[in-house]
Amino acid sequence: MYSRVNYTIVGIFVLLFGAGLVAFTFWLAKYGIKNEYNLYKLEMTESISGLSKDSTVRLRGVDVGRVSEIRINPDNIEQIEVFLKIRSDVPIKEDMKAHTEMLGITGLLAIEIEGGTNKSKLLKPKNGEIPIIQTEPSWLNKTSKGLGNMAENLSVLIEKAEKIMSDRNIETFGSILENTDQMTAKAVVTLDEFNTTMQVYKNAAVKLNDDIHSASSNFTRITENTVPALKSLQRAAKDFNRLTLLAEKSLNRGDYNIKETFEPMLVDIGILTEQLTDLTRELQQSPSNILFKSRKQRRGPGE
């Protein structure tokens, strides 16, 4: 009787221990009766070397699941299908995008999901198919392509540089430089000659200006000195002319008996009066002609 009780206690203990172990195992695996994960698929065309089953899936740096399977698309060998198991409490939006990301310097890859807005709709399966998360090239892939394009462009640039720096082009370029030096030297000489000529013209213009000012001053001074004398001479000529006319009228009337005696003198006086009148008129019109222009002597009657 005592042995049966011991076996019963041991059996109950074993059963309880086994149940607790199973519960503990489920707790560690975070696996319950309900499905706690949703399945998603990625269709990638770039290399995923370093990505393997059970690799980490992160949403903005937070672990949200694991990679459950990786395979080549049987309908398109250019694509790689990556299946993800993501916790059901994590909202996956239609505008989210996934790409691979290197974990440190280990060479291992993880799946990083980025983007998405609250206003966007949840990504749900359609017609019973696994929902597909959009993908984008990884930073490593972008960098590799960029370096490849850069290397290609650099190669093309080097090739063109070699063509430009050929012996023939170098010789031509040297000739151009030599001709440029000669043209520059000639231009400098021409410019110096032009400056010298302009200086000569400038000096001549200054001298001409001084001469004009001097002549103008002299002419003004001569005019100022001559005009009063001309006016006085003109008045004297008018008075003398008037006196001559009066004397001539008196002689014509016979007021004086010495008409025959003074008649030649009256003729000379008339000629002198005309000359004085002409001289006065010419001085009024152009005094400079009297000073600088040669003038023919007027002949008297009978000469």
C-alpha positions as YAML, in Angstrom:
chain: A
units: angstrom
residues:
- id: 1
  name: MET
  ca: [0.00, 0.00, 0.00]
- id: 2
  name: TYR
  ca: [2.83, 2.39, 0.88]
- id: 3
  name: SER
  ca: [4.62, 1.64, -2.44]
- id: 4
  name: ARG
  ca: [1.53, 2.42, -4.49]
- id: 5
  name: VAL
  ca: [1.26, 5.86, -2.88]
- id: 6
  name: ASN
  ca: [4.91, 6.65, -3.69]
- id: 7
  name: TYR
  ca: [4.49, 5.68, -7.35]
- id: 8
  name: THR
  ca: [1.38, 7.84, -7.63]
- id: 9
  name: ILE
  ca: [3.18, 10.87, -6.22]
- id: 10
  name: VAL
  ca: [6.13, 10.33, -8.53]
- id: 11
  name: GLY
  ca: [3.83, 9.99, -11.56]
- id: 12
  name: ILE
  ca: [1.93, 13.16, -10.71]
- id: 13
  name: PHE
  ca: [5.22, 15.03, -10.29]
- id: 14
  name: VAL
  ca: [6.50, 13.80, -13.63]
- id: 15
  name: LEU
  ca: [3.30, 14.84, -15.38]
- id: 16
  name: LEU
  ca: [3.34, 18.28, -13.81]
- id: 17
  name: PHE
  ca: [7.01, 18.73, -14.66]
- id: 18
  name: GLY
  ca: [6.40, 17.73, -18.28]
- id: 19
  name: ALA
  ca: [3.45, 20.10, -18.61]
- id: 20
  name: GLY
  ca: [5.51, 22.93, -17.14]
- id: 21
  name: LEU
  ca: [8.37, 22.15, -19.50]
- id: 22
  name: VAL
  ca: [6.05, 22.27, -22.51]
- id: 23
  name: ALA
  ca: [4.54, 25.56, -21.32]
- id: 24
  name: PHE
  ca: [7.99, 26.99, -20.77]
- id: 25
  name: THR
  ca: [9.02, 25.90, -24.26]
- id: 26
  name: PHE
  ca: [6.00, 27.61, -25.82]
- id: 27
  name: TRP
  ca: [6.75, 30.74, -23.84]
- id: 28
  name: LEU
  ca: [10.34, 30.81, -25.01]
- id: 29
  name: ALA
  ca: [9.32, 30.32, -28.63]
- id: 30
  name: LYS
  ca: [6.55, 32.91, -28.28]
- id: 31
  name: TYR
  ca: [4.25, 30.47, -29.90]
- id: 32
  name: GLY
  ca: [0.71, 29.91, -28.70]
- id: 33
  name: ILE
  ca: [-2.49, 28.38, -29.83]
- id: 34
  name: LYS
  ca: [-3.35, 31.43, -31.92]
- id: 35
  name: ASN
  ca: [-1.25, 32.38, -34.99]
- id: 36
  name: GLU
  ca: [0.99, 35.26, -33.80]
- id: 37
  name: TYR
  ca: [2.75, 35.83, -37.16]
- id: 38
  name: ASN
  ca: [1.68, 37.02, -40.61]
- id: 39
  name: LEU
  ca: [3.42, 35.82, -43.75]
- id: 40
  name: TYR
  ca: [4.74, 38.31, -46.34]
- id: 41
  name: LYS
  ca: [6.80, 37.94, -49.49]
- id: 42
  name: LEU
  ca: [9.59, 39.93, -51.12]
- id: 43
  name: GLU
  ca: [10.53, 39.71, -54.80]
- id: 44
  name: MET
  ca: [14.16, 40.80, -55.19]
- id: 45
  name: THR
  ca: [16.44, 40.98, -58.23]
- id: 46
  name: GLU
  ca: [19.74, 41.88, -56.54]
- id: 47
  name: SER
  ca: [22.14, 39.47, -54.87]
- id: 48
  name: ILE
  ca: [21.17, 38.46, -51.32]
- id: 49
  name: SER
  ca: [24.46, 36.80, -50.45]
- id: 50
  name: GLY
  ca: [24.67, 36.86, -46.65]
- id: 51
  name: LEU
  ca: [20.90, 36.50, -46.14]
- id: 52
  name: SER
  ca: [19.70, 33.15, -44.81]
- id: 53
  name: LYS
  ca: [16.73, 31.50, -43.15]
- id: 54
  name: ASP
  ca: [15.98, 32.94, -39.68]
- id: 55
  name: SER
  ca: [17.75, 36.20, -40.59]
- id: 56
  name: THR
  ca: [16.38, 39.19, -38.73]
- id: 57
  name: VAL
  ca: [13.51, 41.29, -40.09]
- id: 58
  name: ARG
  ca: [13.45, 44.85, -38.73]
- id: 59
  name: LEU
  ca: [11.00, 47.71, -39.05]
- id: 60
  name: ARG
  ca: [12.88, 50.98, -38.65]
- id: 61
  name: GLY
  ca: [15.54, 49.24, -36.59]
- id: 62
  name: VAL
  ca: [13.13, 47.20, -34.39]
- id: 63
  name: ASP
  ca: [13.07, 43.37, -34.65]
- id: 64
  name: VAL
  ca: [9.61, 42.35, -35.85]
- id: 65
  name: GLY
  ca: [10.16, 38.89, -37.36]
- id: 66
  name: ARG
  ca: [12.36, 36.40, -39.17]
- id: 67
  name: VAL
  ca: [13.07, 35.14, -42.66]
- id: 68
  name: SER
  ca: [11.18, 31.86, -43.04]
- id: 69
  name: GLU
  ca: [12.22, 30.78, -46.55]
- id: 70
  name: ILE
  ca: [14.37, 31.83, -49.52]
- id: 71
  name: ARG
  ca: [13.99, 30.44, -53.03]
- id: 72
  name: ILE
  ca: [14.32, 31.22, -56.74]
- id: 73
  name: ASN
  ca: [11.02, 32.21, -58.36]
- id: 74
  name: PRO
  ca: [10.06, 29.16, -60.46]
- id: 75
  name: ASP
  ca: [8.22, 31.39, -62.95]
- id: 76
  name: ASN
  ca: [11.01, 33.99, -63.26]
- id: 77
  name: ILE
  ca: [14.59, 32.96, -62.58]
- id: 78
  name: GLU
  ca: [15.64, 36.65, -62.42]
- id: 79
  name: GLN
  ca: [13.74, 37.02, -59.16]
- id: 80
  name: ILE
  ca: [14.43, 35.71, -55.67]
- id: 81
  name: GLU
  ca: [11.46, 35.14, -53.38]
- id: 82
  name: VAL
  ca: [12.05, 35.86, -49.69]
- id: 83
  name: PHE
  ca: [9.27, 34.89, -47.27]
- id: 84
  name: LEU
  ca: [8.98, 36.81, -44.01]
- id: 85
  name: LYS
  ca: [7.21, 35.92, -40.77]
- id: 86
  name: ILE
  ca: [6.27, 39.19, -39.07]
- id: 87
  name: ARG
  ca: [4.41, 39.52, -35.80]
- id: 88
  name: SER
  ca: [0.70, 40.02, -36.27]
- id: 89
  name: ASP
  ca: [0.64, 43.06, -33.97]
- id: 90
  name: VAL
  ca: [3.02, 44.94, -36.30]
- id: 91
  name: PRO
  ca: [1.12, 46.98, -38.94]
- id: 92
  name: ILE
  ca: [2.59, 46.64, -42.42]
- id: 93
  name: LYS
  ca: [1.42, 49.46, -44.74]
- id: 94
  name: GLU
  ca: [1.06, 49.39, -48.51]
- id: 95
  name: ASP
  ca: [3.61, 52.20, -48.99]
- id: 96
  name: MET
  ca: [6.36, 50.49, -46.99]
- id: 97
  name: LYS
  ca: [9.49, 49.28, -48.79]
- id: 98
  name: ALA
  ca: [12.03, 46.62, -47.84]
- id: 99
  name: HIS
  ca: [15.72, 46.22, -48.65]
- id: 100
  name: THR
  ca: [18.71, 44.26, -47.41]
- id: 101
  name: GLU
  ca: [21.11, 45.77, -44.90]
- id: 102
  name: MET
  ca: [24.50, 44.56, -43.72]
- id: 103
  name: LEU
  ca: [24.92, 43.78, -40.02]
- id: 104
  name: GLY
  ca: [28.18, 45.40, -39.02]
- id: 105
  name: ILE
  ca: [31.28, 43.92, -40.65]
- id: 106
  name: THR
  ca: [30.16, 40.29, -40.39]
- id: 107
  name: GLY
  ca: [28.87, 40.15, -43.96]
- id: 108
  name: LEU
  ca: [25.49, 38.89, -42.76]
- id: 109
  name: LEU
  ca: [22.36, 40.58, -44.09]
- id: 110
  name: ALA
  ca: [19.05, 41.47, -42.52]
- id: 111
  name: ILE
  ca: [15.79, 42.71, -43.99]
- id: 112
  name: GLU
  ca: [15.05, 46.35, -43.19]
- id: 113
  name: ILE
  ca: [11.53, 47.75, -43.75]
- id: 114
  name: GLU
  ca: [11.19, 51.52, -44.03]
- id: 115
  name: GLY
  ca: [8.65, 54.17, -44.99]
- id: 116
  name: GLY
  ca: [4.94, 54.02, -44.51]
- id: 117
  name: THR
  ca: [2.41, 56.54, -43.14]
- id: 118
  name: ASN
  ca: [-0.51, 56.20, -40.77]
- id: 119
  name: LYS
  ca: [-2.93, 57.29, -43.49]
- id: 120
  name: SER
  ca: [-1.87, 54.45, -45.77]
- id: 121
  name: LYS
  ca: [-3.88, 51.22, -45.85]
- id: 122
  name: LEU
  ca: [-2.72, 47.99, -44.25]
- id: 123
  name: LEU
  ca: [-1.13, 45.46, -46.58]
- id: 124
  name: LYS
  ca: [-3.51, 42.49, -46.71]
- id: 125
  name: PRO
  ca: [-3.60, 39.32, -48.80]
- id: 126
  name: LYS
  ca: [-5.65, 39.39, -52.01]
- id: 127
  name: ASN
  ca: [-7.39, 36.36, -53.46]
- id: 128
  name: GLY
  ca: [-5.72, 34.17, -50.86]
- id: 129
  name: GLU
  ca: [-2.21, 35.09, -52.07]
- id: 130
  name: ILE
  ca: [0.64, 36.10, -49.81]
- id: 131
  name: PRO
  ca: [0.89, 39.93, -49.68]
- id: 132
  name: ILE
  ca: [4.01, 41.30, -51.38]
- id: 133
  name: ILE
  ca: [6.02, 44.10, -49.77]
- id: 134
  name: GLN
  ca: [7.64, 46.48, -52.27]
- id: 135
  name: THR
  ca: [11.42, 46.40, -52.47]
- id: 136
  name: GLU
  ca: [14.14, 48.92, -53.30]
- id: 137
  name: PRO
  ca: [17.88, 48.58, -53.96]
- id: 138
  name: SER
  ca: [20.03, 48.37, -50.88]
- id: 139
  name: TRP
  ca: [22.61, 51.00, -49.98]
- id: 140
  name: LEU
  ca: [25.37, 48.53, -50.83]
- id: 141
  name: ASN
  ca: [23.84, 47.86, -54.23]
- id: 142
  name: LYS
  ca: [23.42, 51.57, -54.95]
- id: 143
  name: THR
  ca: [27.00, 52.21, -53.92]
- id: 144
  name: SER
  ca: [28.30, 49.36, -56.07]
- id: 145
  name: LYS
  ca: [26.40, 50.63, -59.10]
- id: 146
  name: GLY
  ca: [27.56, 54.17, -58.43]
- id: 147
  name: LEU
  ca: [31.18, 53.05, -58.16]
- id: 148
  name: GLY
  ca: [30.77, 50.99, -61.32]
- id: 149
  name: ASN
  ca: [29.38, 53.96, -63.23]
- id: 150
  name: MET
  ca: [32.10, 56.18, -61.81]
- id: 151
  name: ALA
  ca: [34.79, 53.74, -62.88]
- id: 152
  name: GLU
  ca: [33.27, 53.51, -66.36]
- id: 153
  name: ASN
  ca: [33.08, 57.29, -66.69]
- id: 154
  name: LEU
  ca: [36.63, 57.59, -65.41]
- id: 155
  name: SER
  ca: [37.80, 55.08, -67.99]
- id: 156
  name: VAL
  ca: [36.07, 57.03, -70.77]
- id: 157
  name: LEU
  ca: [37.58, 60.26, -69.45]
- id: 158
  name: ILE
  ca: [41.07, 58.77, -69.40]
- id: 159
  name: GLU
  ca: [40.63, 57.51, -72.95]
- id: 160
  name: LYS
  ca: [39.53, 60.93, -74.17]
- id: 161
  name: ALA
  ca: [42.39, 62.57, -72.29]
- id: 162
  name: GLU
  ca: [44.85, 60.26, -74.03]
- id: 163
  name: LYS
  ca: [43.40, 61.24, -77.40]
- id: 164
  name: ILE
  ca: [43.61, 64.93, -76.54]
- id: 165
  name: MET
  ca: [47.18, 64.64, -75.27]
- id: 166
  name: SER
  ca: [48.46, 62.92, -78.38]
- id: 167
  name: ASP
  ca: [51.82, 63.99, -79.83]
- id: 168
  name: ARG
  ca: [50.15, 65.75, -82.74]
- id: 169
  name: ASN
  ca: [47.79, 67.73, -80.51]
- id: 170
  name: ILE
  ca: [50.62, 68.65, -78.14]
- id: 171
  name: GLU
  ca: [52.67, 69.95, -81.08]
- id: 172
  name: THR
  ca: [49.67, 71.91, -82.39]
- id: 173
  name: PHE
  ca: [49.03, 73.34, -78.95]
- id: 174
  name: GLY
  ca: [52.68, 74.39, -78.70]
- id: 175
  name: SER
  ca: [52.44, 76.17, -82.06]
- id: 176
  name: ILE
  ca: [49.31, 77.96, -80.89]
- id: 177
  name: LEU
  ca: [51.08, 79.15, -77.75]
- id: 178
  name: GLU
  ca: [54.07, 80.35, -79.78]
- id: 179
  name: ASN
  ca: [51.84, 82.26, -82.21]
- id: 180
  name: THR
  ca: [49.95, 83.72, -79.27]
- id: 181
  name: ASP
  ca: [53.20, 84.98, -77.75]
- id: 182
  name: GLN
  ca: [54.20, 86.61, -81.04]
- id: 183
  name: MET
  ca: [50.80, 88.23, -81.45]
- id: 184
  name: THR
  ca: [50.95, 89.50, -77.87]
- id: 185
  name: ALA
  ca: [54.40, 91.02, -78.44]
- id: 186
  name: LYS
  ca: [53.21, 92.74, -81.64]
- id: 187
  name: ALA
  ca: [50.13, 94.00, -79.85]
- id: 188
  name: VAL
  ca: [52.29, 95.50, -77.10]
- id: 189
  name: VAL
  ca: [54.50, 97.29, -79.65]
- id: 190
  name: THR
  ca: [51.47, 98.56, -81.56]
- id: 191
  name: LEU
  ca: [49.91, 99.79, -78.33]
- id: 192
  name: ASP
  ca: [53.10, 101.65, -77.41]
- id: 193
  name: GLU
  ca: [53.21, 103.30, -80.84]
- id: 194
  name: PHE
  ca: [49.56, 104.23, -80.56]
- id: 195
  name: ASN
  ca: [50.16, 105.78, -77.14]
- id: 196
  name: THR
  ca: [53.11, 107.76, -78.52]
- id: 197
  name: THR
  ca: [51.03, 109.02, -81.47]
- id: 198
  name: MET
  ca: [48.18, 109.99, -79.18]
- id: 199
  name: GLN
  ca: [50.62, 111.90, -76.96]
- id: 200
  name: VAL
  ca: [51.92, 113.81, -80.00]
- id: 201
  name: TYR
  ca: [48.36, 114.64, -81.07]
- id: 202
  name: LYS
  ca: [47.56, 115.68, -77.53]
- id: 203
  name: ASN
  ca: [50.55, 118.02, -77.34]
- id: 204
  name: ALA
  ca: [49.68, 119.48, -80.75]
- id: 205
  name: ALA
  ca: [46.10, 120.04, -79.65]
- id: 206
  name: VAL
  ca: [47.24, 121.77, -76.47]
- id: 207
  name: LYS
  ca: [49.61, 124.04, -78.44]
- id: 208
  name: LEU
  ca: [46.90, 124.83, -81.01]
- id: 209
  name: ASN
  ca: [44.51, 125.66, -78.21]
- id: 210
  name: ASP
  ca: [47.08, 127.97, -76.62]
- id: 211
  name: ASP
  ca: [47.75, 129.67, -79.99]
- id: 212
  name: ILE
  ca: [44.03, 130.16, -80.56]
- id: 213
  name: HIS
  ca: [43.60, 131.67, -77.10]
- id: 214
  name: SER
  ca: [46.62, 133.93, -77.66]
- id: 215
  name: ALA
  ca: [45.40, 135.09, -81.08]
- id: 216
  name: SER
  ca: [41.92, 135.64, -79.70]
- id: 217
  name: SER
  ca: [43.32, 137.71, -76.83]
- id: 218
  name: ASN
  ca: [45.48, 139.80, -79.22]
- id: 219
  name: PHE
  ca: [42.60, 140.31, -81.64]
- id: 220
  name: THR
  ca: [40.31, 141.34, -78.79]
- id: 221
  name: ARG
  ca: [42.91, 143.78, -77.50]
- id: 222
  name: ILE
  ca: [43.46, 145.26, -81.01]
- id: 223
  name: THR
  ca: [39.73, 145.58, -81.53]
- id: 224
  name: GLU
  ca: [39.27, 147.30, -78.16]
- id: 225
  name: ASN
  ca: [42.03, 149.80, -79.00]
- id: 226
  name: THR
  ca: [40.96, 150.39, -82.62]
- id: 227
  name: VAL
  ca: [37.20, 150.80, -82.25]
- id: 228
  name: PRO
  ca: [37.33, 154.13, -80.30]
- id: 229
  name: ALA
  ca: [39.83, 155.57, -82.80]
- id: 230
  name: LEU
  ca: [37.66, 154.45, -85.70]
- id: 231
  name: LYS
  ca: [34.62, 156.08, -84.17]
- id: 232
  name: SER
  ca: [36.52, 159.35, -83.67]
- id: 233
  name: LEU
  ca: [37.90, 159.17, -87.21]
- id: 234
  name: GLN
  ca: [34.40, 158.49, -88.54]
- id: 235
  name: ARG
  ca: [33.00, 161.53, -86.75]
- id: 236
  name: ALA
  ca: [35.87, 163.69, -88.04]
- id: 237
  name: ALA
  ca: [35.29, 162.43, -91.58]
- id: 238
  name: LYS
  ca: [31.58, 163.27, -91.36]
- id: 239
  name: ASP
  ca: [32.31, 166.76, -90.02]
- id: 240
  name: PHE
  ca: [34.98, 167.38, -92.64]
- id: 241
  name: ASN
  ca: [32.67, 166.12, -95.38]
- id: 242
  name: ARG
  ca: [29.92, 168.41, -94.19]
- id: 243
  name: LEU
  ca: [32.35, 171.36, -94.11]
- id: 244
  name: THR
  ca: [33.58, 170.51, -97.61]
- id: 245
  name: LEU
  ca: [30.02, 170.45, -98.97]
- id: 246
  name: LEU
  ca: [29.28, 173.82, -97.45]
- id: 247
  name: ALA
  ca: [32.46, 175.30, -98.87]
- id: 248
  name: GLU
  ca: [31.74, 173.81, -102.31]
- id: 249
  name: LYS
  ca: [28.23, 175.28, -102.33]
- id: 250
  name: SER
  ca: [29.59, 178.67, -101.36]
- id: 251
  name: LEU
  ca: [32.20, 178.57, -104.09]
- id: 252
  name: ASN
  ca: [29.62, 177.46, -106.68]
- id: 253
  name: ARG
  ca: [27.47, 180.45, -105.79]
- id: 254
  name: GLY
  ca: [30.43, 182.72, -106.27]
- id: 255
  name: ASP
  ca: [30.60, 183.74, -102.68]
- id: 256
  name: TYR
  ca: [34.39, 183.70, -102.91]
- id: 257
  name: ASN
  ca: [36.57, 184.99, -105.68]
- id: 258
  name: ILE
  ca: [39.23, 182.42, -104.98]
- id: 259
  name: LYS
  ca: [37.21, 179.56, -106.54]
- id: 260
  name: GLU
  ca: [39.73, 178.91, -109.22]
- id: 261
  name: THR
  ca: [42.54, 179.06, -106.71]
- id: 262
  name: PHE
  ca: [41.09, 176.45, -104.30]
- id: 263
  name: GLU
  ca: [39.35, 174.19, -106.85]
- id: 264
  name: PRO
  ca: [42.30, 171.70, -107.17]
- id: 265
  name: MET
  ca: [42.58, 171.62, -103.41]
- id: 266
  name: LEU
  ca: [38.86, 170.86, -103.11]
- id: 267
  name: VAL
  ca: [39.28, 167.92, -105.50]
- id: 268
  name: ASP
  ca: [42.09, 166.52, -103.35]
- id: 269
  name: ILE
  ca: [40.02, 167.08, -100.25]
- id: 270
  name: GLY
  ca: [37.13, 165.16, -101.84]
- id: 271
  name: ILE
  ca: [39.43, 162.23, -102.69]
- id: 272
  name: LEU
  ca: [40.82, 162.24, -99.17]
- id: 273
  name: THR
  ca: [37.30, 162.26, -97.78]
- id: 274
  name: GLU
  ca: [36.32, 159.21, -99.86]
- id: 275
  name: GLN
  ca: [39.46, 157.36, -98.77]
- id: 276
  name: LEU
  ca: [38.76, 158.14, -95.12]
- id: 277
  name: THR
  ca: [35.17, 156.96, -95.54]
- id: 278
  name: ASP
  ca: [36.29, 153.67, -97.17]
- id: 279
  name: LEU
  ca: [38.93, 153.14, -94.49]
- id: 280
  name: THR
  ca: [36.37, 153.72, -91.75]
- id: 281
  name: ARG
  ca: [33.89, 151.29, -93.34]
- id: 282
  name: GLU
  ca: [36.57, 148.60, -93.80]
- id: 283
  name: LEU
  ca: [37.77, 148.98, -90.22]
- id: 284
  name: GLN
  ca: [34.20, 148.53, -88.97]
- id: 285
  name: GLN
  ca: [33.67, 145.41, -91.08]
- id: 286
  name: SER
  ca: [37.03, 143.64, -90.52]
- id: 287
  name: PRO
  ca: [39.77, 145.38, -88.58]
- id: 288
  name: SER
  ca: [42.08, 142.36, -89.02]
- id: 289
  name: ASN
  ca: [42.23, 142.88, -92.78]
- id: 290
  name: ILE
  ca: [43.74, 146.31, -92.24]
- id: 291
  name: LEU
  ca: [46.49, 144.79, -90.07]
- id: 292
  name: PHE
  ca: [47.26, 141.56, -91.87]
- id: 293
  name: LYS
  ca: [45.97, 141.86, -95.49]
- id: 294
  name: SER
  ca: [47.85, 143.62, -98.24]
- id: 295
  name: ARG
  ca: [45.85, 146.46, -99.79]
- id: 296
  name: LYS
  ca: [46.35, 148.08, -103.15]
- id: 297
  name: GLN
  ca: [46.89, 151.82, -103.06]
- id: 298
  name: ARG
  ca: [43.97, 153.68, -104.59]
- id: 299
  name: ARG
  ca: [44.98, 155.82, -107.55]
- id: 300
  name: GLY
  ca: [43.88, 159.42, -107.89]
- id: 301
  name: PRO
  ca: [42.27, 160.92, -110.98]
- id: 302
  name: GLY
  ca: [44.50, 160.91, -113.96]
- id: 303
  name: GLU
  ca: [47.01, 158.43, -112.44]
...
